[in-house]
Amino acid sequence: MLVPLVAVLRIGSRIACLIVAVSFGLFAINQTSSASTHQQEALNGTNGGPTSTPAAHPAQEGEVRKAIDEVAGKLTSPFSGITAGSTSQWVIRGVGTVMALLVYGVGIGFLARFLRLRV
């Protein structure tokens, strides 16, 4: 009777971890590419002054990316109190990701193994 529950927990745990990890990866790629653009502008002397040309607008996020970020935001929202005083997006996203991976990956994975042994 608990076997289907164990399978659902394991699959749900893996899906939650995958979504959170992919969302953080996309965030990191976006941040590093915008940092590269900022550094290139600084080296060229066009650091946003009145004579600089407007930077190209970032590509519109696709529906899949929005859905991944929305689900990841809901999965990491229980841990937002930990980083409530921080203004760094890297700290907020990083701590949320680590906590989500610990809870959903390690915690629910442990629960599934524990339930499997009880059967």
PELIN-V256090 format. One line per field, one symbol per residue. ss: DSSP state (~ for helix, > for strand, _ for the rest). psi: psi as a letter, one per 30 degrees, with the letter a starting at -180 (. if undefined). burial: + if it has 9 or more other ideal C-beta (glycine too) atoms within 8 Angstrom, else -. A space follows every 50 residues. Layout:
ss->???
psi->???
burial->???
//
This chain:
ss->__~~~~~~~~~~~~~~~~~~~~~~~~~~~~~~~~~~~~~~~~~~______ ____________~~~~~~~~~~~~~~~~~~~~~_____~~~~~~~~~~~~ ~~~~~~~~~~~~~~~~~~_
psi->efeeeeeeeeeeeeeeeeeeeeeeeeeeeeeeeeeeeeeeeeefgihglf flkklkklkkkleeeeeeeeeeeeefefgffegefkfkeeeeeeeeeeee eeeedeeeeeeeeeeeff.
burial->-+--++--++-+++-++-++++++-++--++--+--+---+----+---- -+------------++-++-+++-++--++--+-------+++++++-++ +++++-+++-++--++---
//
